[in-house]
Amino acid sequence: MTGSKKILLIHAPHKPVKAGESINLSRLADALRARGAEVESLAFGERVDYLLDQFEAGALPVVFRGEQGA
């Protein structure tokens, strides 16, 4: 990863589209941090003003369906 990038892992409280599919978000966050990213985990709808400020500042939003786990 070139330079430092802020990534927001956003958890939507909906079940995944395909049953049985899961992503280990803790491992994903650790891998992204190892590549130089600043990673933050939030629940969908939580701290909306903060999220909008982060988007404006260039943070990359990544939305996952399912339980929060990073």
PQR file of N, CA, C, O and H, with PARSE charges and radii, in Angstrom:
ATOM      1  N   MET A   1       0.860  -1.170   0.000 -0.4000 1.5000
ATOM      2  CA  MET A   1       0.000   0.000   0.000 -0.0000 2.0000
ATOM      3  C   MET A   1       0.904   1.230   0.000  0.5500 1.7000
ATOM      4  O   MET A   1       1.776   1.361   0.859 -0.5500 1.4000
ATOM      5  N   THR A   2       0.703   2.106  -0.936 -0.4000 1.5000
ATOM      6  CA  THR A   2       1.523   3.301  -1.003 -0.0000 2.0000
ATOM      7  C   THR A   2       0.942   4.370  -0.094  0.5500 1.7000
ATOM      8  O   THR A   2      -0.243   4.694  -0.181 -0.5500 1.4000
ATOM      9  H   THR A   2      -0.006   1.999  -1.633  0.4000 1.0000
ATOM     10  N   GLY A   3       1.773   4.911   0.769 -0.4000 1.5000
ATOM     11  CA  GLY A   3       1.309   5.929   1.703 -0.0000 2.0000
ATOM     12  C   GLY A   3       0.371   5.338   2.740  0.5500 1.7000
ATOM     13  O   GLY A   3       0.095   4.138   2.734 -0.5500 1.4000
ATOM     14  H   GLY A   3       2.735   4.647   0.840  0.4000 1.0000
ATOM     15  N   SER A   4      -0.105   6.177   3.613 -0.4000 1.5000
ATOM     16  CA  SER A   4      -1.026   5.730   4.653 -0.0000 2.0000
ATOM     17  C   SER A   4      -2.453   6.060   4.229  0.5500 1.7000
ATOM     18  O   SER A   4      -2.740   7.186   3.824 -0.5500 1.4000
ATOM     19  H   SER A   4       0.120   7.152   3.618  0.4000 1.0000
ATOM     20  N   LYS A   5      -3.324   5.103   4.322 -0.4000 1.5000
ATOM     21  CA  LYS A   5      -4.722   5.285   3.934 -0.0000 2.0000
ATOM     22  C   LYS A   5      -5.603   4.899   5.108  0.5500 1.7000
ATOM     23  O   LYS A   5      -5.366   3.878   5.754 -0.5500 1.4000
ATOM     24  H   LYS A   5      -3.091   4.188   4.651  0.4000 1.0000
ATOM     25  N   LYS A   6      -6.605   5.696   5.385 -0.4000 1.5000
ATOM     26  CA  LYS A   6      -7.551   5.362   6.444 -0.0000 2.0000
ATOM     27  C   LYS A   6      -8.687   4.555   5.838  0.5500 1.7000
ATOM     28  O   LYS A   6      -9.292   4.958   4.845 -0.5500 1.4000
ATOM     29  H   LYS A   6      -6.798   6.526   4.861  0.4000 1.0000
ATOM     30  N   ILE A   7      -8.968   3.410   6.446 -0.4000 1.5000
ATOM     31  CA  ILE A   7     -10.034   2.528   5.999 -0.0000 2.0000
ATOM     32  C   ILE A   7     -11.034   2.378   7.126  0.5500 1.7000
ATOM     33  O   ILE A   7     -10.663   2.067   8.258 -0.5500 1.4000
ATOM     34  H   ILE A   7      -8.476   3.082   7.253  0.4000 1.0000
ATOM     35  N   LEU A   8     -12.305   2.598   6.819 -0.4000 1.5000
ATOM     36  CA  LEU A   8     -13.373   2.430   7.799 -0.0000 2.0000
ATOM     37  C   LEU A   8     -14.110   1.134   7.493  0.5500 1.7000
ATOM     38  O   LEU A   8     -14.762   1.021   6.455 -0.5500 1.4000
ATOM     39  H   LEU A   8     -12.607   2.851   5.899  0.4000 1.0000
ATOM     40  N   LEU A   9     -14.010   0.150   8.393 -0.4000 1.5000
ATOM     41  CA  LEU A   9     -14.772  -1.084   8.265 -0.0000 2.0000
ATOM     42  C   LEU A   9     -16.119  -0.830   8.923  0.5500 1.7000
ATOM     43  O   LEU A   9     -16.195  -0.657  10.139 -0.5500 1.4000
ATOM     44  H   LEU A   9     -13.481   0.242   9.236  0.4000 1.0000
ATOM     45  N   ILE A  10     -17.171  -0.806   8.135 -0.4000 1.5000
ATOM     46  CA  ILE A  10     -18.506  -0.465   8.630 -0.0000 2.0000
ATOM     47  C   ILE A  10     -19.360  -1.731   8.618  0.5500 1.7000
ATOM     48  O   ILE A  10     -19.496  -2.393   7.589 -0.5500 1.4000
ATOM     49  H   ILE A  10     -17.109  -0.947   7.147  0.4000 1.0000
ATOM     50  N   HIS A  11     -19.926  -2.051   9.762 -0.4000 1.5000
ATOM     51  CA  HIS A  11     -20.714  -3.270   9.917 -0.0000 2.0000
ATOM     52  C   HIS A  11     -22.194  -2.952   9.807  0.5500 1.7000
ATOM     53  O   HIS A  11     -22.740  -2.226  10.637 -0.5500 1.4000
ATOM     54  H   HIS A  11     -19.816  -1.512  10.598  0.4000 1.0000
ATOM     55  N   ALA A  12     -22.841  -3.489   8.790 -0.4000 1.5000
ATOM     56  CA  ALA A  12     -24.290  -3.328   8.623 -0.0000 2.0000
ATOM     57  C   ALA A  12     -24.981  -4.484   9.345  0.5500 1.7000
ATOM     58  O   ALA A  12     -24.556  -5.631   9.214 -0.5500 1.4000
ATOM     59  H   ALA A  12     -22.398  -4.078   8.115  0.4000 1.0000
ATOM     60  N   PRO A  13     -26.031  -4.202  10.098 -0.5600 1.5000
ATOM     61  CA  PRO A  13     -26.677  -5.247  10.901  0.2800 2.0000
ATOM     62  C   PRO A  13     -27.622  -6.137  10.090  0.5500 1.7000
ATOM     63  O   PRO A  13     -28.776  -6.331  10.471 -0.5500 1.4000
ATOM     64  N   HIS A  14     -27.134  -6.668   8.986 -0.4000 1.5000
ATOM     65  CA  HIS A  14     -27.932  -7.543   8.125 -0.0000 2.0000
ATOM     66  C   HIS A  14     -27.154  -8.825   7.895  0.5500 1.7000
ATOM     67  O   HIS A  14     -25.923  -8.815   7.870 -0.5500 1.4000
ATOM     68  H   HIS A  14     -26.197  -6.510   8.677  0.4000 1.0000
ATOM     69  N   LYS A  15     -27.858  -9.913   7.731 -0.4000 1.5000
ATOM     70  CA  LYS A  15     -27.192 -11.184   7.459 -0.0000 2.0000
ATOM     71  C   LYS A  15     -26.560 -11.142   6.069  0.5500 1.7000
ATOM     72  O   LYS A  15     -27.067 -10.467   5.173 -0.5500 1.4000
ATOM     73  H   LYS A  15     -28.858  -9.921   7.751  0.4000 1.0000
ATOM     74  N   PRO A  16     -25.435 -11.878   5.888 -0.5600 1.5000
ATOM     75  CA  PRO A  16     -24.819 -11.949   4.560  0.2800 2.0000
ATOM     76  C   PRO A  16     -25.811 -12.492   3.529  0.5500 1.7000
ATOM     77  O   PRO A  16     -26.745 -13.215   3.875 -0.5500 1.4000
ATOM     78  N   VAL A  17     -25.600 -12.138   2.268 -0.4000 1.5000
ATOM     79  CA  VAL A  17     -26.488 -12.568   1.192 -0.0000 2.0000
ATOM     80  C   VAL A  17     -26.494 -14.089   1.076  0.5500 1.7000
ATOM     81  O   VAL A  17     -27.555 -14.693   0.917 -0.5500 1.4000
ATOM     82  H   VAL A  17     -24.841 -11.550   1.987  0.4000 1.0000
ATOM     83  N   LYS A  18     -25.329 -14.707   1.153 -0.4000 1.5000
ATOM     84  CA  LYS A  18     -25.221 -16.159   1.047 -0.0000 2.0000
ATOM     85  C   LYS A  18     -24.929 -16.728   2.431  0.5500 1.7000
ATOM     86  O   LYS A  18     -23.959 -16.336   3.079 -0.5500 1.4000
ATOM     87  H   LYS A  18     -24.467 -14.216   1.282  0.4000 1.0000
ATOM     88  N   ALA A  19     -25.760 -17.640   2.872 -0.4000 1.5000
ATOM     89  CA  ALA A  19     -25.571 -18.254   4.189 -0.0000 2.0000
ATOM     90  C   ALA A  19     -24.239 -18.994   4.237  0.5500 1.7000
ATOM     91  O   ALA A  19     -23.820 -19.616   3.261 -0.5500 1.4000
ATOM     92  H   ALA A  19     -26.548 -17.959   2.345  0.4000 1.0000
ATOM     93  N   GLY A  20     -23.593 -18.914   5.374 -0.4000 1.5000
ATOM     94  CA  GLY A  20     -22.344 -19.636   5.564 -0.0000 2.0000
ATOM     95  C   GLY A  20     -21.097 -18.857   5.193  0.5500 1.7000
ATOM     96  O   GLY A  20     -19.989 -19.290   5.511 -0.5500 1.4000
ATOM     97  H   GLY A  20     -23.933 -18.408   6.166  0.4000 1.0000
ATOM     98  N   GLU A  21     -21.244 -17.731   4.534 -0.4000 1.5000
ATOM     99  CA  GLU A  21     -20.078 -16.929   4.185 -0.0000 2.0000
ATOM    100  C   GLU A  21     -19.734 -16.018   5.346  0.5500 1.7000
ATOM    101  O   GLU A  21     -20.591 -15.308   5.871 -0.5500 1.4000
ATOM    102  H   GLU A  21     -22.144 -17.379   4.275  0.4000 1.0000
ATOM    103  N   SER A  22     -18.479 -16.045   5.738 -0.4000 1.5000
ATOM    104  CA  SER A  22     -18.055 -15.153   6.808 -0.0000 2.0000
ATOM    105  C   SER A  22     -16.644 -14.670   6.522  0.5500 1.7000
ATOM    106  O   SER A  22     -15.865 -15.342   5.847 -0.5500 1.4000
ATOM    107  H   SER A  22     -17.782 -16.622   5.311  0.4000 1.0000
ATOM    108  N   ILE A  23     -16.334 -13.516   7.038 -0.4000 1.5000
ATOM    109  CA  ILE A  23     -15.019 -12.914   6.878 -0.0000 2.0000
ATOM    110  C   ILE A  23     -14.482 -12.642   8.270  0.5500 1.7000
ATOM    111  O   ILE A  23     -15.189 -12.097   9.118 -0.5500 1.4000
ATOM    112  H   ILE A  23     -16.967 -12.970   7.587  0.4000 1.0000
ATOM    113  N   ASN A  24     -13.242 -13.016   8.504 -0.4000 1.5000
ATOM    114  CA  ASN A  24     -12.626 -12.731   9.784 -0.0000 2.0000
ATOM    115  C   ASN A  24     -12.134 -11.283   9.735  0.5500 1.7000
ATOM    116  O   ASN A  24     -11.035 -11.003   9.255 -0.5500 1.4000
ATOM    117  H   ASN A  24     -12.669 -13.458   7.815  0.4000 1.0000
ATOM    118  N   LEU A  25     -12.968 -10.371  10.239 -0.4000 1.5000
ATOM    119  CA  LEU A  25     -12.656  -8.947  10.133 -0.0000 2.0000
ATOM    120  C   LEU A  25     -11.460  -8.548  10.982  0.5500 1.7000
ATOM    121  O   LEU A  25     -10.755  -7.597  10.643 -0.5500 1.4000
ATOM    122  H   LEU A  25     -13.860 -10.598  10.628  0.4000 1.0000
ATOM    123  N   SER A  26     -11.220  -9.253  12.074 -0.4000 1.5000
ATOM    124  CA  SER A  26     -10.042  -8.950  12.893 -0.0000 2.0000
ATOM    125  C   SER A  26      -8.768  -9.228  12.106  0.5500 1.7000
ATOM    126  O   SER A  26      -7.829  -8.432  12.132 -0.5500 1.4000
ATOM    127  H   SER A  26     -11.793 -10.025  12.350  0.4000 1.0000
ATOM    128  N   ARG A  27      -8.738 -10.352  11.410 -0.4000 1.5000
ATOM    129  CA  ARG A  27      -7.556 -10.685  10.599 -0.0000 2.0000
ATOM    130  C   ARG A  27      -7.416  -9.727   9.421  0.5500 1.7000
ATOM    131  O   ARG A  27      -6.306  -9.337   9.062 -0.5500 1.4000
ATOM    132  H   ARG A  27      -9.501 -10.999  11.389  0.4000 1.0000
ATOM    133  N   LEU A  28      -8.546  -9.348   8.820 -0.4000 1.5000
ATOM    134  CA  LEU A  28      -8.509  -8.378   7.724 -0.0000 2.0000
ATOM    135  C   LEU A  28      -7.942  -7.049   8.210  0.5500 1.7000
ATOM    136  O   LEU A  28      -7.074  -6.466   7.560 -0.5500 1.4000
ATOM    137  H   LEU A  28      -9.449  -9.665   9.112  0.4000 1.0000
ATOM    138  N   ALA A  29      -8.430  -6.572   9.346 -0.4000 1.5000
ATOM    139  CA  ALA A  29      -7.936  -5.306   9.902 -0.0000 2.0000
ATOM    140  C   ALA A  29      -6.446  -5.395  10.208  0.5500 1.7000
ATOM    141  O   ALA A  29      -5.699  -4.460   9.918 -0.5500 1.4000
ATOM    142  H   ALA A  29      -9.135  -7.046   9.874  0.4000 1.0000
ATOM    143  N   ASP A  30      -6.003  -6.514  10.792 -0.4000 1.5000
ATOM    144  CA  ASP A  30      -4.578  -6.692  11.095 -0.0000 2.0000
ATOM    145  C   ASP A  30      -3.735  -6.692   9.824  0.5500 1.7000
ATOM    146  O   ASP A  30      -2.659  -6.097   9.792 -0.5500 1.4000
ATOM    147  H   ASP A  30      -6.610  -7.273  11.027  0.4000 1.0000
ATOM    148  N   ALA A  31      -4.220  -7.358   8.780 -0.4000 1.5000
ATOM    149  CA  ALA A  31      -3.483  -7.406   7.514 -0.0000 2.0000
ATOM    150  C   ALA A  31      -3.388  -6.020   6.879  0.5500 1.7000
ATOM    151  O   ALA A  31      -2.341  -5.646   6.350 -0.5500 1.4000
ATOM    152  H   ALA A  31      -5.095  -7.842   8.806  0.4000 1.0000
ATOM    153  N   LEU A  32      -4.472  -5.268   6.931 -0.4000 1.5000
ATOM    154  CA  LEU A  32      -4.447  -3.910   6.385 -0.0000 2.0000
ATOM    155  C   LEU A  32      -3.492  -3.018   7.170  0.5500 1.7000
ATOM    156  O   LEU A  32      -2.763  -2.217   6.585 -0.5500 1.4000
ATOM    157  H   LEU A  32      -5.322  -5.572   7.361  0.4000 1.0000
ATOM    158  N   ARG A  33      -3.496  -3.157   8.493 -0.4000 1.5000
ATOM    159  CA  ARG A  33      -2.568  -2.375   9.328 -0.0000 2.0000
ATOM    160  C   ARG A  33      -1.118  -2.746   9.019  0.5500 1.7000
ATOM    161  O   ARG A  33      -0.245  -1.879   8.985 -0.5500 1.4000
ATOM    162  H   ARG A  33      -4.088  -3.808   8.968  0.4000 1.0000
ATOM    163  N   ALA A  34      -0.867  -4.031   8.795 -0.4000 1.5000
ATOM    164  CA  ALA A  34       0.489  -4.478   8.470 -0.0000 2.0000
ATOM    165  C   ALA A  34       0.977  -3.872   7.158  0.5500 1.7000
ATOM    166  O   ALA A  34       2.182  -3.729   6.946 -0.5500 1.4000
ATOM    167  H   ALA A  34      -1.577  -4.735   8.823  0.4000 1.0000
ATOM    168  N   ARG A  35       0.039  -3.515   6.277 -0.4000 1.5000
ATOM    169  CA  ARG A  35       0.385  -2.881   4.999 -0.0000 2.0000
ATOM    170  C   ARG A  35       0.417  -1.361   5.084  0.5500 1.7000
ATOM    171  O   ARG A  35       0.600  -0.678   4.076 -0.5500 1.4000
ATOM    172  H   ARG A  35      -0.939  -3.631   6.450  0.4000 1.0000
ATOM    173  N   GLY A  36       0.234  -0.828   6.315 -0.4000 1.5000
ATOM    174  CA  GLY A  36       0.362   0.608   6.511 -0.0000 2.0000
ATOM    175  C   GLY A  36      -0.931   1.390   6.600  0.5500 1.7000
ATOM    176  O   GLY A  36      -0.905   2.617   6.694 -0.5500 1.4000
ATOM    177  H   GLY A  36       0.085  -1.383   7.133  0.4000 1.0000
ATOM    178  N   ALA A  37      -2.059   0.706   6.572 -0.4000 1.5000
ATOM    179  CA  ALA A  37      -3.346   1.408   6.640 -0.0000 2.0000
ATOM    180  C   ALA A  37      -3.725   1.704   8.087  0.5500 1.7000
ATOM    181  O   ALA A  37      -3.372   0.969   9.008 -0.5500 1.4000
ATOM    182  H   ALA A  37      -2.080  -0.291   6.496  0.4000 1.0000
ATOM    183  N   GLU A  38      -4.442   2.782   8.252 -0.4000 1.5000
ATOM    184  CA  GLU A  38      -5.066   3.092   9.538 -0.0000 2.0000
ATOM    185  C   GLU A  38      -6.486   2.548   9.429  0.5500 1.7000
ATOM    186  O   GLU A  38      -7.249   2.972   8.561 -0.5500 1.4000
ATOM    187  H   GLU A  38      -4.729   3.379   7.503  0.4000 1.0000
ATOM    188  N   VAL A  39      -6.845   1.612  10.306 -0.4000 1.5000
ATOM    189  CA  VAL A  39      -8.132   0.926  10.210 -0.0000 2.0000
ATOM    190  C   VAL A  39      -8.977   1.233  11.436  0.5500 1.7000
ATOM    191  O   VAL A  39      -8.505   1.172  12.571 -0.5500 1.4000
ATOM    192  H   VAL A  39      -6.225   1.267  11.011  0.4000 1.0000
ATOM    193  N   GLU A  40     -10.235   1.565  11.179 -0.4000 1.5000
ATOM    194  CA  GLU A  40     -11.186   1.811  12.261 -0.0000 2.0000
ATOM    195  C   GLU A  40     -12.454   1.029  11.957  0.5500 1.7000
ATOM    196  O   GLU A  40     -12.857   0.909  10.800 -0.5500 1.4000
ATOM    197  H   GLU A  40     -10.618   1.615  10.257  0.4000 1.0000
ATOM    198  N   SER A  41     -13.074   0.502  12.994 -0.4000 1.5000
ATOM    199  CA  SER A  41     -14.270  -0.304  12.846 -0.0000 2.0000
ATOM    200  C   SER A  41     -15.449   0.383  13.522  0.5500 1.7000
ATOM    201  O   SER A  41     -15.359   0.801  14.676 -0.5500 1.4000
ATOM    202  H   SER A  41     -12.746   0.600  13.934  0.4000 1.0000
ATOM    203  N   LEU A  42     -16.566   0.494  12.787 -0.4000 1.5000
ATOM    204  CA  LEU A  42     -17.768   1.151  13.310 -0.0000 2.0000
ATOM    205  C   LEU A  42     -19.004   0.366  12.905  0.5500 1.7000
ATOM    206  O   LEU A  42     -18.980  -0.394  11.937 -0.5500 1.4000
ATOM    207  H   LEU A  42     -16.640   0.154  11.849  0.4000 1.0000
ATOM    208  N   ALA A  43     -20.084   0.556  13.651 -0.4000 1.5000
ATOM    209  CA  ALA A  43     -21.370  -0.031  13.283 -0.0000 2.0000
ATOM    210  C   ALA A  43     -22.113   0.948  12.375  0.5500 1.7000
ATOM    211  O   ALA A  43     -22.007   2.163  12.538 -0.5500 1.4000
ATOM    212  H   ALA A  43     -20.103   1.174  14.437  0.4000 1.0000
ATOM    213  N   PHE A  44     -22.865   0.402  11.418 -0.4000 1.5000
ATOM    214  CA  PHE A  44     -23.644   1.224  10.498 -0.0000 2.0000
ATOM    215  C   PHE A  44     -24.631   2.078  11.289  0.5500 1.7000
ATOM    216  O   PHE A  44     -25.352   1.562  12.143 -0.5500 1.4000
ATOM    217  H   PHE A  44     -22.951  -0.585  11.287  0.4000 1.0000
ATOM    218  N   GLY A  45     -24.669   3.379  11.009 -0.4000 1.5000
ATOM    219  CA  GLY A  45     -25.575   4.284  11.706 -0.0000 2.0000
ATOM    220  C   GLY A  45     -24.999   4.875  12.977  0.5500 1.7000
ATOM    221  O   GLY A  45     -25.618   5.740  13.597 -0.5500 1.4000
ATOM    222  H   GLY A  45     -24.083   3.798  10.315  0.4000 1.0000
ATOM    223  N   GLU A  46     -23.833   4.422  13.367 -0.4000 1.5000
ATOM    224  CA  GLU A  46     -23.177   4.913  14.581 -0.0000 2.0000
ATOM    225  C   GLU A  46     -22.296   6.108  14.219  0.5500 1.7000
ATOM    226  O   GLU A  46     -21.528   6.044  13.259 -0.5500 1.4000
ATOM    227  H   GLU A  46     -23.330   3.720  12.864  0.4000 1.0000
ATOM    228  N   ARG A  47     -22.401   7.180  14.969 -0.4000 1.5000
ATOM    229  CA  ARG A  47     -21.544   8.353  14.784 -0.0000 2.0000
ATOM    230  C   ARG A  47     -21.579   8.866  13.338  0.5500 1.7000
ATOM    231  O   ARG A  47     -20.538   8.999  12.694 -0.5500 1.4000
ATOM    232  H   ARG A  47     -23.025   7.233  15.749  0.4000 1.0000
ATOM    233  N   VAL A  48     -22.762   9.145  12.848 -0.4000 1.5000
ATOM    234  CA  VAL A  48     -22.949   9.527  11.446 -0.0000 2.0000
ATOM    235  C   VAL A  48     -22.149  10.774  11.081  0.5500 1.7000
ATOM    236  O   VAL A  48     -21.524  10.807  10.021 -0.5500 1.4000
ATOM    237  H   VAL A  48     -23.607   9.037  13.371  0.4000 1.0000
ATOM    238  N   ASP A  49     -22.153  11.791  11.926 -0.4000 1.5000
ATOM    239  CA  ASP A  49     -21.386  13.008  11.633 -0.0000 2.0000
ATOM    240  C   ASP A  49     -19.901  12.695  11.501  0.5500 1.7000
ATOM    241  O   ASP A  49     -19.225  13.228  10.621 -0.5500 1.4000
ATOM    242  H   ASP A  49     -22.661  11.763  12.787  0.4000 1.0000
ATOM    243  N   TYR A  50     -19.397  11.833  12.375 -0.4000 1.5000
ATOM    244  CA  TYR A  50     -17.992  11.430  12.327 -0.0000 2.0000
ATOM    245  C   TYR A  50     -17.699  10.707  11.007  0.5500 1.7000
ATOM    246  O   TYR A  50     -16.687  10.980  10.361 -0.5500 1.4000
ATOM    247  H   TYR A  50     -19.947  11.400  13.089  0.4000 1.0000
ATOM    248  N   LEU A  51     -18.583   9.787  10.610 -0.4000 1.5000
ATOM    249  CA  LEU A  51     -18.398   9.068   9.351 -0.0000 2.0000
ATOM    250  C   LEU A  51     -18.328  10.025   8.167  0.5500 1.7000
ATOM    251  O   LEU A  51     -17.451   9.896   7.313 -0.5500 1.4000
ATOM    252  H   LEU A  51     -19.405   9.566  11.136  0.4000 1.0000
ATOM    253  N   LEU A  52     -19.240  10.975   8.115 -0.4000 1.5000
ATOM    254  CA  LEU A  52     -19.243  11.944   7.014 -0.0000 2.0000
ATOM    255  C   LEU A  52     -17.956  12.761   6.988  0.5500 1.7000
ATOM    256  O   LEU A  52     -17.416  13.035   5.917 -0.5500 1.4000
ATOM    257  H   LEU A  52     -19.952  11.080   8.809  0.4000 1.0000
ATOM    258  N   ASP A  53     -17.468  13.149   8.153 -0.4000 1.5000
ATOM    259  CA  ASP A  53     -16.201  13.882   8.227 -0.0000 2.0000
ATOM    260  C   ASP A  53     -15.048  13.027   7.707  0.5500 1.7000
ATOM    261  O   ASP A  53     -14.171  13.527   7.002 -0.5500 1.4000
ATOM    262  H   ASP A  53     -17.907  12.927   9.023  0.4000 1.0000
ATOM    263  N   GLN A  54     -15.048  11.740   8.053 -0.4000 1.5000
ATOM    264  CA  GLN A  54     -13.983  10.844   7.601 -0.0000 2.0000
ATOM    265  C   GLN A  54     -14.042  10.638   6.087  0.5500 1.7000
ATOM    266  O   GLN A  54     -13.004  10.592   5.426 -0.5500 1.4000
ATOM    267  H   GLN A  54     -15.760  11.333   8.626  0.4000 1.0000
ATOM    268  N   PHE A  55     -15.251  10.513   5.537 -0.4000 1.5000
ATOM    269  CA  PHE A  55     -15.387  10.380   4.084 -0.0000 2.0000
ATOM    270  C   PHE A  55     -14.848  11.618   3.379  0.5500 1.7000
ATOM    271  O   PHE A  55     -14.140  11.517   2.377 -0.5500 1.4000
ATOM    272  H   PHE A  55     -16.094  10.551   6.073  0.4000 1.0000
ATOM    273  N   GLU A  56     -15.190  12.780   3.911 -0.4000 1.5000
ATOM    274  CA  GLU A  56     -14.728  14.039   3.325 -0.0000 2.0000
ATOM    275  C   GLU A  56     -13.208  14.143   3.377  0.5500 1.7000
ATOM    276  O   GLU A  56     -12.589  14.732   2.491 -0.5500 1.4000
ATOM    277  H   GLU A  56     -15.765  12.862   4.725  0.4000 1.0000
ATOM    278  N   ALA A  57     -12.610  13.567   4.422 -0.4000 1.5000
ATOM    279  CA  ALA A  57     -11.156  13.604   4.583 -0.0000 2.0000
ATOM    280  C   ALA A  57     -10.447  12.544   3.737  0.5500 1.7000
ATOM    281  O   ALA A  57      -9.218  12.470   3.737 -0.5500 1.4000
ATOM    282  H   ALA A  57     -13.113  13.089   5.142  0.4000 1.0000
ATOM    283  N   GLY A  58     -11.222  11.721   3.013 -0.4000 1.5000
ATOM    284  CA  GLY A  58     -10.609  10.758   2.106 -0.0000 2.0000
ATOM    285  C   GLY A  58     -10.549   9.328   2.602  0.5500 1.7000
ATOM    286  O   GLY A  58      -9.911   8.489   1.966 -0.5500 1.4000
ATOM    287  H   GLY A  58     -12.220  11.781   3.013  0.4000 1.0000
ATOM    288  N   ALA A  59     -11.195   9.025   3.718 -0.4000 1.5000
ATOM    289  CA  ALA A  59     -11.196   7.652   4.220 -0.0000 2.0000
ATOM    290  C   ALA A  59     -11.967   6.748   3.258  0.5500 1.7000
ATOM    291  O   ALA A  59     -12.934   7.175   2.627 -0.5500 1.4000
ATOM    292  H   ALA A  59     -11.713   9.706   4.234  0.4000 1.0000
ATOM    293  N   LEU A  60     -11.531   5.511   3.158 -0.4000 1.5000
ATOM    294  CA  LEU A  60     -12.166   4.532   2.286 -0.0000 2.0000
ATOM    295  C   LEU A  60     -13.169   3.710   3.092  0.5500 1.7000
ATOM    296  O   LEU A  60     -12.772   2.991   4.008 -0.5500 1.4000
ATOM    297  H   LEU A  60     -10.746   5.164   3.671  0.4000 1.0000
ATOM    298  N   PRO A  61     -14.469   3.803   2.767 -0.5600 1.5000
ATOM    299  CA  PRO A  61     -15.461   3.007   3.497  0.2800 2.0000
ATOM    300  C   PRO A  61     -15.579   1.603   2.896  0.5500 1.7000
ATOM    301  O   PRO A  61     -15.650   1.443   1.677 -0.5500 1.4000
ATOM    302  N   VAL A  62     -15.598   0.601   3.758 -0.4000 1.5000
ATOM    303  CA  VAL A  62     -15.818  -0.783   3.345 -0.0000 2.0000
ATOM    304  C   VAL A  62     -16.931  -1.322   4.228  0.5500 1.7000
ATOM    305  O   VAL A  62     -16.768  -1.418   5.445 -0.5500 1.4000
ATOM    306  H   VAL A  62     -15.540   0.730   4.748  0.4000 1.0000
ATOM    307  N   VAL A  63     -18.063  -1.675   3.626 -0.4000 1.5000
ATOM    308  CA  VAL A  63     -19.237  -2.096   4.395 -0.0000 2.0000
ATOM    309  C   VAL A  63     -19.375  -3.613   4.331  0.5500 1.7000
ATOM    310  O   VAL A  63     -19.298  -4.216   3.261 -0.5500 1.4000
ATOM    311  H   VAL A  63     -18.195  -1.598   2.638  0.4000 1.0000
ATOM    312  N   PHE A  64     -19.580  -4.212   5.500 -0.4000 1.5000
ATOM    313  CA  PHE A  64     -19.774  -5.654   5.617 -0.0000 2.0000
ATOM    314  C   PHE A  64     -21.121  -5.935   6.244  0.5500 1.7000
ATOM    315  O   PHE A  64     -21.564  -5.211   7.135 -0.5500 1.4000
ATOM    316  H   PHE A  64     -19.643  -3.721   6.370  0.4000 1.0000
ATOM    317  N   ARG A  65     -21.765  -6.977   5.783 -0.4000 1.5000
ATOM    318  CA  ARG A  65     -23.005  -7.429   6.406 -0.0000 2.0000
ATOM    319  C   ARG A  65     -22.650  -8.469   7.456  0.5500 1.7000
ATOM    320  O   ARG A  65     -21.762  -9.297   7.247 -0.5500 1.4000
ATOM    321  H   ARG A  65     -21.405  -7.565   5.059  0.4000 1.0000
ATOM    322  N   GLY A  66     -23.345  -8.422   8.580 -0.4000 1.5000
ATOM    323  CA  GLY A  66     -23.133  -9.432   9.611 -0.0000 2.0000
ATOM    324  C   GLY A  66     -22.686  -8.823  10.912  0.5500 1.7000
ATOM    325  O   GLY A  66     -22.793  -7.614  11.121 -0.5500 1.4000
ATOM    326  H   GLY A  66     -24.065  -7.750   8.750  0.4000 1.0000
ATOM    327  N   GLU A  67     -22.180  -9.678  11.794 -0.4000 1.5000
ATOM    328  CA  GLU A  67     -21.798  -9.249  13.128 -0.0000 2.0000
ATOM    329  C   GLU A  67     -20.517  -8.442  13.113  0.5500 1.7000
ATOM    330  O   GLU A  67     -19.653  -8.626  12.255 -0.5500 1.4000
ATOM    331  H   GLU A  67     -22.093 -10.659  11.624  0.4000 1.0000
ATOM    332  N   GLN A  68     -20.411  -7.548  14.077 -0.4000 1.5000
ATOM    333  CA  GLN A  68     -19.216  -6.726  14.230 -0.0000 2.0000
ATOM    334  C   GLN A  68     -18.123  -7.591  14.819  0.5500 1.7000
ATOM    335  O   GLN A  68     -18.367  -8.359  15.750 -0.5500 1.4000
ATOM    336  H   GLN A  68     -21.113  -7.398  14.774  0.4000 1.0000
ATOM    337  N   GLY A  69     -16.902  -7.471  14.277 -0.4000 1.5000
ATOM    338  CA  GLY A  69     -15.862  -8.340  14.799 -0.0000 2.0000
ATOM    339  C   GLY A  69     -14.445  -7.875  14.591  0.5500 1.7000
ATOM    340  O   GLY A  69     -13.535  -8.694  14.726 -0.5500 1.4000
ATOM    341  H   GLY A  69     -16.704  -6.847  13.521  0.4000 1.0000
ATOM    342  N   ALA A  70     -14.187  -6.621  14.270 -0.4000 1.5000
ATOM    343  CA  ALA A  70     -12.801  -6.185  14.076 -0.0000 2.0000
ATOM    344  C   ALA A  70     -12.327  -5.373  15.240  0.5500 1.7000
ATOM    345  O   ALA A  70     -11.182  -4.920  15.252 -0.5500 1.4000
ATOM    346  H   ALA A  70     -14.926  -5.956  14.160  0.4000 1.0000
TER
END
